[in-house]
Amino acid sequence: MNYKESKKILEEIKKANRILLNCHKYPDPDSISSALATYRVLKKMGKDVKVFCSTKIPKKINFLPDFKVIEEKDFVEVSRDIDLFIILDTSDWAFATNTLKKPDNIKLIVIDHHRSNTLFGDLNLVQKDVQSNCEILYLLFNDWKIKIDKDTAKCLLTGIVSDTGVFRFPGTTARTLVISSKLMSLGVNLQDVLFPLFYSITLKNMKFWGYVLSNIVVDNNGKFAWVAVPHDEYLNYGGEEYLKESTASNFFQSIEGTDFGIVIVEQQKGKINISLRSRTGIDMSKLAILLNGGGHRYAAGASINDLSFDKAVKIVLQVARKYAKNNQKKIN
């Protein structure tokens, strides 16, 4: 048995009549893959299952099996008739549902790997040292003695490949590689995952990267790199909602002489979204929490609303500099 919670989670699923699964706000591939893999397993159990996301789903993930079952709807709309809500790859209630109040009449199960997880479920399976949520799900399904089919394996492999940065992030372990090998042995072609995720970039996206690379600033005292993209420039390069994350992952973990990177994008007027990436292991989840966000050691995020672009950027840099200084003191 991989997890002591596995049996209890399965018992709750067997008791439930209607089950809801989530993709978190602004979902990444691990979030979507977790939801669709779990959806497929629960449907094979004969369960009535719905999957929703409170924000838009990136269309580049539409190569995954059952992608079309995800409903872009408000939580209130999809939760009226459910009795079990399984919350996946999500550190807190608001990020799962885009709402503040938890219902009293729905059982909540949380399956997650974020360091900032608040253990907000009635039953929590949280493994903070695992790099991807799909790795947790693979082991959970094994505890349930589920026979994983090719399409479910494709979902799981996509989440693992994405959240490990194609096996390059330090949270990748020998077990991660063994699990990935087993999933590929079920018939999943790795190129069918890598190509749409990493090798299908629009020309506008490339030009956005050019703008970012031309405007990177290195804070030598804090040992971090940052860039801030105002709303008009964001729109000028296509205004794609999930471009910020790929920009951060592709470039801001590679700048020599830095410990971490920050990508700030004003995706809406008066609202900045922040992606944080660690290069040397300095914990980005802790920096994200200081900015009312959350995430992992190597990748985290946050947002600031209702401030001008310049004021919001100033706050982010002030917090980042203080955090970097405190960490340097601990090292010294």
ABEGO torsion letter per residue (X at the ends): XABAAAAAAAAAAAABABBBBBBBBGBBAAAAAAAAAAAAAAAAAGBBBBBBBABBBBAAAAABBGAAABBBBBAAAAAAABABBBBBGBABAAAAAGBABBBAABBBBBBBABAABAGABABBBBBAABABAAAAAAAAAAAAGBBBBAAAAAAAAAAAAAAAGGGABAABBAAAAAAAAAAAAAGBBAAAAAAAAAABBBAAAAAAAAAAAAABBBBAAAGBBBBBBBAAAAAAAGGBAAAAAAAAAAAAAABBGBABBBBBBBABBGBBBBBBBBAAGBBAAAAAAAAGBBEBAABBBBBBBGBBAAAAAAAAAAAAAAAAAAAAAAAX
